[in-house]
Amino acid sequence: MAFLSTAEIGQFRDTGCLVCPDAVTAAQLAAMRADLGIWIEESRAHAGPYGKTFDNRPRFDVEPGHNAEKPALRRVASPTEISEAYLDVMQNGRMLDMLTDLIGPNLRFHHSKINSKLPGSGTVVDWHQDFNYDPHSNDDVVTSLLFLDEVTPGNGPLMTAPGSHTGPLHSLWHDGVFTGAMGQQASAAFEKIAVRHTGPAGSVCFMHARVAHASRANASTGPRSLFISCVAAADAIPLAANHLPSVHMGMLLRGKEPGRIRSIAFEMEISEVPKGASFFTQQNAANSG
Ligand SMILES: O=C(O)CCC(=O)C(=O)O
């Protein structure tokens, strides 16, 4: 059964990106927003990153300057491990049905996280391709960014460079340092052709793992929070350490075990797994260094 139109599938293939409304039910959206609200309240009691993930790193990451009065929770790692609401969407959301039309029928979970830009937060994401972080034997790998808030031009929307998923993989290493971001030349070129992806809460932005993308700071008075998950065709085998390992890593989400490996040819440097709570620490260290 087709969940996406031929035009939508074509847009994804051509540009590497597709935004669809109503990727979850109103109840699913409300449940995810409620849990995020609780986590933001809890973050007021912490001065820095806190909690523990599967690989013993902090689960909750806060921006520099975060405090009890003005919380700036920017990342929750692997929310499916601590919330029924996020696990439900990951396993049962319409988003999954749509994904089967892009890289199905057999889908496997890789990792998930929440990126939150609370009002006034300075978090920016520098240009990069997710495939460099999560290389698989083939590139039927999609990052799904589910909008927990309305995403507007002013609150730091995802920007992608259309068509960049068919181009080269750009190094995230510069002068022997892993910066987690592309070099200035590539970033400037992509900035010129960038398209911003906006939409109401409950929409999803499907992004091919090789598409170049970035986002600016939230300059609005409202939050911009995303539930981000990485799902691959089940015959795409991960080739490097998972940066966000969880108990759900490798879970079959749709279809059946293919019992096969499908490969394409490519070559790239291996990314550095962050020692801190998230890749923001790696990108920020590069910007301040
Ligand atoms: O939060 C965003 O705006 C983009 C997130 C992103 O690029 C990532 O986490 O890889």
The ligand as an SDF file (V2000), in Angstrom:
LIG
                    3D

 10  9  0  0  0  0  0  0  0  0999 V2000
   18.5080   20.1260   15.1000 O   0  0  0  0  0  0  0  0  0  0  0  0
   18.7720   20.4750   13.9380 C   0  0  0  0  0  0  0  0  0  0  0  0
   18.4380   21.5540   13.4980 O   0  0  0  0  0  0  0  0  0  0  0  0
   19.5420   19.5790   12.9910 C   0  0  0  0  0  0  0  0  0  0  0  0
   19.9810   18.3320   13.6380 C   0  0  0  0  0  0  0  0  0  0  0  0
   21.0840   17.6350   12.9480 C   0  0  0  0  0  0  0  0  0  0  0  0
   21.5410   17.9790   11.9080 O   0  0  0  0  0  0  0  0  0  0  0  0
   21.6220   16.4410   13.5580 C   0  0  0  0  0  0  0  0  0  0  0  0
   21.3720   16.2110   14.7550 O   0  0  0  0  0  0  0  0  0  0  0  0
   22.3380   15.7060   12.8270 O   0  0  0  0  0  0  0  0  0  0  0  0
  1  2  2  0
  2  3  1  0
  2  4  1  0
  4  5  1  0
  5  6  1  0
  6  7  2  0
  6  8  1  0
  8  9  2  0
  8 10  1  0
M  END
$$$$
